[in-house]
Amino acid sequence: MTRLLRFAPAFASILLAACATPQAARQAAAPVEIGIVAINDFHGALEPPRQAVPAPDGMGGSAPVPAGGAAWLASAIDSIKAKHANHVVVAAGDLTSASQLASSIYLDEPAVGVMNRVGLEFNAVGNHEFDRGRRELLRLQNGGCEKNTTREPCQIEAFKGAAYKYLSASTITEDGSTLFPATGLKSFGTGASKVTIGFIGLSLKAVPELVSPDGIKGLTFADEADTINRAVPLLKQQGADAVVVLIHQGGKTTDDPDPNGCKGMTGEILPILARLDPRVDVVVSGHTHWAYVCNYGDVDPARPILLTSAGVYGELVTDITLTIDPAADRVVAKAAHNVIVQSPGYTGGRGAVPNSDRYPRFAPRADVGEYVQRYVDAASAYARQPVGHLSGPAEKPDGLASNTGGLLGNLLADAHLAATRDAGARIAFTNPFGIRAPLVPAADGSVTFGQIYAVQPFNNTLITETLTGAEIRQAIEEGLDDSGAQQMLAPSANVRVTYDMTRPSGQRVVALTIDGQPIDPAATYRVAINNFLAGGGDGYATFARGTDARIGMSDLDALAAWLAAVPVRQVPPEERTVRLDK
């Protein structure tokens, strides 16, 4: 698609002409307003993630607003519910996994508990919901204490499962059925004023590239647009007046500070929208961790679809308003606005992030705060353990440069190489998309286990394998090609990569050196990567073809050992990857 979506202002309203109906019918039932409260990519963020939302500052620029935390999220959701007599809370996936320590070490049971308490009703299955495998995902829905991982379930309380429904319209099991229901319905009102909303929930087709193959064995993931289009007429037959898609796929805008903007939208969601049944009214999206509100009708007037995303970590909530004519059985107006979940200010690696008077401040909801604190206190013994000292903040770039590793990527790659030398590793790479939090030491330079866990919360294992020089170059190209999201692997200190994104896909690596010498395409090298990449994750098919693989320690243990090996570990400052077209 060559045309870009234009800016969609906050509370942008898309007025649709209603079909002519008899005057008596119009008088018999007034339009009904429905509020849809939407989130995505919560990732078990029980506590404020110490991450800010860039938002307009009223002077033509932007300013960071501290946001997130389950108790504050609950209050923000309650405030939106209070605006709408008729409401429903929904999510577009990745509520669990890649989580904060207090959620992750308890198998994200507390993340599910938070969602139960905020009144979530439908959630699309994302890719991270599969991180611990199919059986564990089914346990999150159904409850119980079956042990499906190395960690013990039900450590703090008996786990009752999700009170909300997972939807997985495109996830097909061995017998041809869907893993969870494909759709859901919710009705409001009675008699002539009754209206019904139909929900379709699904993951992205690329799930097999994003999770361990063992976790999804026997499952297939169907085309997103085809799946949605098959479900729409079925929902209409069941009486749906409006159709809302919850999909774990999304896009990105340009570096626009307005979370309600849609400037320069790009991404994998666009070709899906271009093929959708025009009867789809709203698409709640996720996956990219980007916040936006878009009117797809600006691109295709035949498909005036409202597209939304609420960013990541519960830092925003989308307030969607649908106005439905019950006589005409259709939506006559729709609008959306992303609400910043402003929580207490903090000081991070880039200085103080104070509260803003331009945006509402939410008080933490007491019951959710108390519930979260139980898990935080239980996890604190793990979290407080010191692991070493760091010379300063180690972070990766944010915004449009978040697909590179930065100083933190350098640090991790060096730690992985040091941990795999005994397996013959000569170079190491890590994937920037797997880096989940900055590493900011305390005033005395100390770093805790809880902090390094937040950086790498996947419990990946390091794999050392043999690849040719040509295969290493090809693997780097796979991260930069036009198939899927693009990222530049973060390399160890002895590697330099120069690339140019204006060159043809598959030919973007301009120069590649190892130990100061150009890579030899015919020579073999021992390469250290995590098991996710070694399985072909993130589209790195070449890594899955490596030979003589040797399993090492976890990436978490490798980082802890690297930090502990010297009194103060220096943050590696050098630029190891250079992009020529910037």
C-alpha positions in Angstrom: 0.0 0.0 0.0 1.5 3.3 -1.0 -0.9 5.8 0.5 -0.4 6.6 4.2 -3.1 7.2 6.7 -3.6 10.8 7.6 -3.7 12.3 11.1 -6.7 11.2 13.1 -7.5 13.8 15.8 -8.5 12.8 19.3 -12.1 11.8 19.5 -12.1 11.7 15.7 -15.7 10.9 14.8 -16.6 8.9 11.7 -20.2 9.6 10.8 -21.9 7.0 8.7 -25.1 7.5 6.8 -27.8 5.3 8.2 -30.0 3.4 5.8 -33.5 4.9 5.4 -35.9 3.3 7.9 -39.6 3.8 8.5 -40.3 6.9 10.7 -42.1 4.8 13.3 -39.2 2.5 13.7 -36.8 5.4 14.2 -39.0 7.0 16.8 -39.5 3.6 18.6 -35.8 3.2 19.5 -33.3 6.0 19.9 -29.6 5.4 19.1 -27.8 3.4 21.7 -24.2 4.4 22.8 -21.7 1.7 23.7 -18.4 2.3 25.3 -15.6 -0.2 24.5 -12.6 0.0 26.8 -9.5 -1.5 25.0 -6.0 -2.4 26.0 -3.2 -4.5 24.5 0.3 -5.8 25.3 0.0 -5.5 29.1 2.9 -8.0 29.5 2.3 -8.6 33.2 3.3 -5.0 34.0 2.0 -5.1 37.6 4.0 -2.1 38.8 4.6 1.2 37.0 7.2 0.3 34.3 9.2 3.5 34.9 8.6 4.3 31.2 7.0 7.4 29.9 4.4 8.1 27.2 5.5 11.0 24.9 2.6 13.4 24.6 1.9 16.8 23.2 3.1 19.5 25.6 0.8 22.3 24.3 3.7 24.3 22.9 4.2 22.4 19.6 6.5 19.8 21.1 6.2 16.8 23.4 7.0 15.9 26.9 7.2 12.5 28.7 4.3 11.5 31.0 4.9 8.8 33.6 2.4 6.1 33.0 1.3 2.5 33.8 1.0 0.2 36.8 -1.9 -2.2 37.3 -3.6 -0.3 40.2 -3.6 2.9 38.1 -4.7 1.1 35.0 -7.7 -0.2 37.0 -8.7 3.3 38.0 -8.4 4.6 34.4 -10.6 1.7 33.2 -13.1 2.5 35.9 -13.2 6.2 34.9 -14.0 5.2 31.3 -16.6 2.7 32.3 -18.3 5.4 34.4 -18.8 7.5 31.2 -20.7 4.8 29.5 -23.9 3.2 30.8 -23.2 0.4 28.4 -19.7 -0.8 28.3 -17.4 -3.8 27.6 -13.6 -4.2 28.3 -11.5 -6.0 25.7 -7.9 -6.7 24.8 -5.8 -7.4 21.7 -3.4 -9.9 23.2 0.0 -10.3 24.9 -1.4 -9.7 28.3 1.1 -12.3 29.7 4.8 -13.3 29.2 7.7 -11.0 28.7 6.5 -9.8 32.1 7.9 -8.1 35.1 9.5 -10.4 37.6 6.6 -10.4 40.1 4.3 -11.7 37.4 6.7 -13.9 35.4 8.1 -16.0 38.2 4.5 -16.9 39.2 3.7 -17.9 35.6 1.7 -14.7 35.1 -1.1 -15.8 37.4 -1.2 -12.3 38.9 -1.5 -10.7 35.5 -4.6 -12.8 34.9 -5.8 -11.9 38.4 -5.4 -8.2 37.5 -7.4 -8.6 34.3 -10.2 -10.4 36.2 -10.3 -7.5 38.6 -10.6 -4.8 36.0 -13.5 -6.6 34.3 -11.9 -7.8 31.1 -14.4 -9.8 29.0 -12.6 -10.8 25.7 -8.9 -11.1 24.8 -7.4 -12.1 21.5 -4.6 -14.6 21.8 -1.3 -12.9 21.0 2.1 -14.5 20.2 3.5 -14.2 23.7 0.6 -16.1 25.2 2.2 -19.1 23.6 5.7 -18.6 25.1 5.1 -21.3 27.7 3.3 -23.6 25.3 -0.2 -24.6 24.5 -1.0 -26.5 27.7 0.0 -23.7 29.9 -2.1 -21.2 27.9 -5.1 -23.5 28.3 -4.4 -23.5 32.1 -4.5 -19.7 32.1 -8.0 -19.9 30.7 -9.3 -22.8 32.7 -7.4 -22.5 36.0 -5.8 -25.3 38.1 -2.3 -26.2 39.2 -1.1 -28.5 36.5 2.7 -28.1 36.1 3.6 -27.4 32.5 6.9 -25.6 33.0 10.0 -25.7 35.2 8.3 -23.3 37.7 5.7 -24.3 40.2 2.1 -23.0 39.6 -0.2 -21.8 42.4 2.7 -20.8 44.7 0.7 -17.9 46.3 -2.9 -18.9 45.8 -5.1 -21.5 44.1 -5.4 -20.3 40.5 -8.9 -20.1 39.2 -8.1 -19.1 35.7 -9.3 -16.2 33.5 -12.8 -15.0 34.1 -12.6 -13.5 30.6 -12.7 -15.4 27.3 -9.7 -16.0 25.1 -10.6 -15.8 21.4 -8.4 -17.4 18.7 -10.2 -17.4 15.4 -7.1 -18.1 13.3 -5.4 -20.7 15.6 -6.3 -24.1 14.3 -5.8 -27.4 16.1 -5.1 -30.8 14.7 -8.8 -31.6 14.3 -9.6 -28.4 12.5 -11.2 -26.6 15.4 -10.0 -23.4 16.9 -7.9 -23.5 20.1 -10.4 -21.1 21.8 -13.7 -19.8 20.5 -13.3 -17.6 17.3 -15.9 -15.0 18.3 -18.0 -13.6 21.1 -21.2 -11.6 21.5 -22.4 -9.1 24.0 -25.8 -7.5 24.0 -27.1 -4.3 25.7 -30.7 -3.2 26.3 -34.0 -5.0 25.6 -36.8 -4.9 23.1 -36.6 -2.4 20.4 -33.5 -0.8 22.0 -31.5 -4.0 22.2 -28.1 -3.9 20.4 -25.4 -6.6 20.0 -21.7 -6.3 19.4 -19.9 -9.2 17.8 -16.1 -9.7 18.6 -13.6 -11.6 16.5 -10.3 -12.3 18.2 -7.2 -13.6 16.5 -3.4 -13.6 16.6 -1.0 -12.8 13.8 -0.2 -15.3 11.1 3.5 -15.0 12.0 3.2 -16.6 15.4 5.4 -19.6 14.3 8.3 -17.2 13.7 7.9 -15.6 17.1 7.7 -18.5 19.6 9.4 -21.8 20.3 8.3 -24.5 17.9 7.7 -26.9 20.7 5.1 -24.6 22.3 2.8 -24.6 19.2 3.4 -28.1 17.9 0.2 -29.2 16.1 -1.2 -25.7 15.7 -1.5 -23.8 12.5 -2.2 -20.1 12.1 -4.5 -19.0 9.3 -4.5 -15.8 7.2 -5.8 -13.0 9.3 -8.1 -11.2 6.7 -9.5 -14.5 5.4 -10.3 -15.6 8.9 -12.0 -12.3 9.8 -14.0 -12.2 6.6 -15.4 -15.7 7.3 -16.5 -14.7 10.7 -18.3 -11.5 9.8 -21.4 -13.0 8.1 -21.7 -15.5 10.9 -21.8 -12.8 13.5 -24.3 -10.9 11.4 -26.5 -14.0 11.3 -26.3 -14.1 15.1 -27.7 -10.6 15.3 -24.5 -8.5 15.6 -25.3 -4.8 15.0 -21.5 -3.9 15.1 -18.4 -6.0 14.4 -15.2 -5.4 16.4 -12.0 -7.2 15.6 -9.4 -7.8 18.3 -6.2 -8.6 16.5 -2.7 -9.1 17.7 -1.1 -7.3 14.8 -0.5 -3.6 14.3 1.5 -0.7 12.7 3.6 2.3 13.6 3.2 6.0 12.9 6.1 8.4 12.4 7.6 9.8 15.6 4.5 11.8 16.4 4.2 12.6 20.1 0.4 12.4 20.0 -0.9 8.9 21.0 -4.1 9.8 19.3 -2.4 10.5 16.0 -2.1 8.5 12.8 0.6 10.3 10.9 2.5 8.2 8.4 1.0 4.9 9.4 2.9 1.8 8.1 3.0 -1.8 9.1 1.6 -5.3 8.7 -1.9 -4.3 9.7 -2.5 -2.2 6.6 -2.7 -5.0 4.0 -5.1 -6.8 6.4 -7.4 -3.8 6.6 -7.3 -3.4 2.8 -8.9 -6.9 2.4 -11.5 -6.7 5.2 -15.3 -7.0 4.8 -16.6 -3.4 4.9 -19.0 -4.4 7.7 -16.1 -4.4 10.2 -16.6 -1.3 12.3 -13.5 -1.2 14.6 -10.1 -3.0 14.7 -8.4 -3.0 18.1 -4.8 -3.9 17.3 -1.5 -4.4 19.2 1.9 -6.2 18.9 4.0 -3.2 17.8 3.7 -1.5 21.2 2.7 1.7 19.4 -0.2 4.0 20.3 -2.5 5.5 17.6 -6.1 6.3 16.5 -6.8 6.1 12.8 -9.6 6.4 10.3 -8.9 3.9 7.6 -11.6 5.5 5.6 -9.1 8.2 4.7 -7.3 5.6 2.6 -10.3 3.6 1.5 -13.7 5.4 1.8 -15.4 2.0 1.3 -13.9 0.8 4.5 -14.3 3.5 7.2 -12.8 1.3 9.9 -11.7 2.8 13.2 -8.2 1.5 14.0 -6.8 1.8 17.5 -3.9 0.7 19.7 -3.1 1.5 23.3 0.7 1.1 23.2 2.2 -1.2 25.8 2.4 -2.1 29.5 -1.0 -0.6 30.5 0.4 2.9 29.9 -2.7 3.9 27.9 -6.3 2.8 27.6 -8.4 3.3 24.5 -11.9 4.8 25.1 -14.0 3.8 22.0 -17.6 5.1 21.6 -20.0 3.4 19.2 -23.4 4.9 18.4 -25.8 2.2 17.1 -29.2 2.6 15.5 -31.1 -0.4 16.7 -33.8 0.0 14.0 -31.2 0.0 11.2 -29.0 -2.6 12.9 -25.9 -0.6 12.2 -23.3 1.8 13.6 -24.0 5.4 12.8 -21.1 7.1 14.5 -17.8 6.0 16.1 -14.9 7.7 17.9 -11.9 6.8 19.9 -9.4 8.5 22.2 -6.3 7.1 24.0 -6.2 8.0 27.7 -2.8 8.2 29.3 -2.7 6.2 32.6 -0.7 8.8 34.4 1.0 7.3 37.5 3.6 8.7 39.9 6.7 10.5 38.5 10.1 8.9 38.7 13.8 9.4 37.9 15.3 7.2 35.3 18.5 7.0 33.2 17.5 10.1 31.3 16.6 12.2 34.4 13.5 13.1 36.2 10.1 12.4 34.6 7.6 14.5 36.6 3.8 14.4 36.5 2.0 16.6 33.9 -0.9 18.9 34.7 -2.1 18.6 31.1 -3.3 15.0 31.6 -5.5 13.4 34.3 -3.7 11.8 37.3 -5.2 8.5 38.5 -5.2 7.3 42.0 -4.3 3.6 42.4 -7.3 1.4 43.0 -6.8 0.0 46.5 -7.9 -3.6 45.9 -5.8 -4.1 42.8 -2.8 -2.4 44.6 -3.1 -4.7 47.5 -3.4 -7.7 45.2 -0.3 -6.7 43.3 1.7 -6.0 46.4 1.2 -9.6 47.6 3.1 -10.8 44.5 5.7 -8.0 44.6 6.5 -8.8 48.2 6.7 -12.5 47.5 9.1 -11.8 44.6 11.2 -9.2 46.4 13.7 -11.8 47.7 14.6 -12.6 44.1 14.4 -9.0 42.9 16.7 -7.4 45.6 19.6 -9.7 45.1 22.6 -7.7 43.9 24.4 -9.1 40.8 27.1 -6.5 40.1 27.9 -2.9 39.3 27.6 -0.9 36.1 29.4 2.3 35.1 26.2 4.0 34.0 22.8 3.6 32.3 22.6 1.0 29.6 19.6 1.6 27.3 18.6 0.8 23.7 17.1 3.5 21.5 13.3 4.1 21.6 10.9 5.4 18.9 11.6 4.5 15.4 15.2 3.4 16.3 13.9 0.7 18.8 14.8 -2.0 16.3 18.5 -1.6 17.1 20.2 -2.7 20.3 22.2 0.4 21.3 24.5 0.4 24.3 22.3 -2.3 26.1 22.5 -4.5 23.1 26.3 -4.2 23.1 26.4 -5.2 26.7 24.2 -8.2 26.3 26.1 -9.5 23.2 29.4 -9.2 25.1 27.9 -11.1 28.1 26.6 -13.8 25.8 30.0 -14.2 24.1 31.9 -14.4 27.4 29.5 -17.1 28.6 30.0 -19.3 25.5 33.7 -19.1 24.9 34.1 -22.6 26.2 31.8 -23.8 23.5 34.1 -22.2 20.9 32.0 -19.1 20.3 33.9 -16.4 18.4 31.0 -13.9 17.9 27.6 -13.3 19.5 24.4 -11.7 18.5 21.2 -10.7 20.4 17.9 -9.5 19.0 16.8 -6.0 20.0 13.1 -7.0 20.0 14.0 -9.3 22.9 15.4 -6.4 25.1 12.5 -5.4 27.2 13.7 -2.7 29.7 16.6 -0.4 30.2 19.3 -1.2 32.8 19.8 1.8 35.0 22.0 1.2 38.1 21.5 2.8 41.5 23.5 5.8 42.6 26.3 3.5 43.8 26.3 1.7 40.4 24.7 -1.5 41.8 22.4 -3.6 39.7 19.9 -6.2 41.0 18.5 -9.4 39.8 15.1 -7.8 39.4 16.6 -5.3 37.0 18.4 -7.7 34.7 15.3 -10.0 34.7 13.3 -7.0 33.4 15.8 -6.7 30.5 15.6 -10.3 29.5 12.4 -11.9 30.9 12.1 -14.8 28.5 14.4 -17.3 30.3 16.1 -18.1 27.0 19.1 -20.5 26.8 22.3 -19.6 24.9 23.1 -21.8 21.9 26.5 -21.9 20.2 26.4 -23.2 16.7 28.5 -23.3 13.5 27.7 -21.1 10.5 29.6 -20.1 7.4 30.5 -16.4 6.9 27.9 -16.4 4.1 25.3 -17.7 6.4 26.1 -15.0 9.0 25.7 -12.3 6.5 22.4 -13.9 5.3 21.1 -14.0 8.8 21.7 -10.3 9.3 20.0 -9.7 6.0 17.0 -11.6 7.2 16.5 -9.1 10.0 16.7 -6.2 7.5 14.6 -7.6 4.6 11.1 -6.6 3.7 9.5 -9.7 5.2 8.1 -8.8 8.6 9.4 -6.3 11.1 12.9 -5.2 10.6 15.7 -5.2 13.2 19.5 -4.9 13.3 21.0 -7.7 15.4 23.2 -6.3 18.2 26.7 -7.9 17.8 29.6 -8.5 20.2 32.5 -6.1 20.4 34.6 -7.7 17.7 31.9 -7.3 15.0 31.1 -4.3 12.8 28.2 -4.1 10.4 27.5 -1.3 7.9 24.1 -1.4 6.2 21.9 0.7 3.9 18.1 0.3 3.9 17.8 2.0 0.5 19.4 -1.0 -1.1 17.3 -3.9 -2.4 16.0 -6.3 0.2 18.6 -9.1 0.8 21.4 -6.8 -0.3 21.5 -4.3 2.5 24.6 -5.3 4.4 27.4 -3.1 2.9 30.3 -4.3 5.1 30.8 -6.9 7.7 34.0 -7.5 9.7 35.0 -9.8 12.4 38.1 -9.1 14.5 38.8 -6.2 12.1 38.9 -8.4 9.0 36.2 -8.8 6.3 34.1 -11.9 6.9 35.2 -14.9 4.8 32.0 -16.3 3.1 33.5 -19.8 2.9 35.0 -20.0 6.5 33.1 -21.3 9.4 32.5 -19.5 12.7 31.1 -20.4 16.0 28.2 -18.1 16.8 26.4 -17.6 20.1 22.7 -16.7 20.0 19.7 -17.4 22.2 17.5 -20.5 21.7 14.7 -18.3 20.3 16.9 -17.2 17.4 18.4 -20.6 17.0 14.9 -22.0 16.4 14.3 -19.5 13.6 12.5 -16.9 15.7 11.8 -13.4 14.4 12.2 -14.7 10.9 15.9 -15.8 11.2 15.6 -19.0 9.2 19.3 -19.3 8.6 20.1 -19.5 12.4 17.8 -22.6 12.4 20.2 -24.3 10.0 23.3 -24.0 12.2 25.3 -27.1 12.9 27.1 -28.7 15.9 24.8 -26.8 18.4 25.8 -26.7 22.0 23.5 -25.7 24.8 24.8 -23.3 27.4 23.5 -21.3 30.4 20.5 -19.0 30.4 20.9 -15.5 29.0 20.0 -14.2 32.4 22.8 -16.1 34.1 25.2 -15.0 31.4 24.5 -11.3 32.1 24.7 -11.8 35.9 28.1 -13.5 35.5 29.3 -10.8 33.2 28.4 -8.0 35.6 29.9 -9.9 38.6 33.2 -10.7 36.9 34.7 -7.2 37.5 34.2 -4.6 40.3 32.4 -2.2 37.8 31.4 -3.3 34.4 31.8 -0.6 31.8 28.9 0.1 29.5 30.4 -0.4 26.0 30.0 2.9 24.2 31.1 2.1 20.7 28.8 2.1 17.6 29.0 -1.4 16.2 26.3 -1.1 13.6 26.2 1.9 11.2 23.2 2.8 9.0 24.3 4.8 6.0 20.9 6.1 4.9 20.1 8.0 8.1 
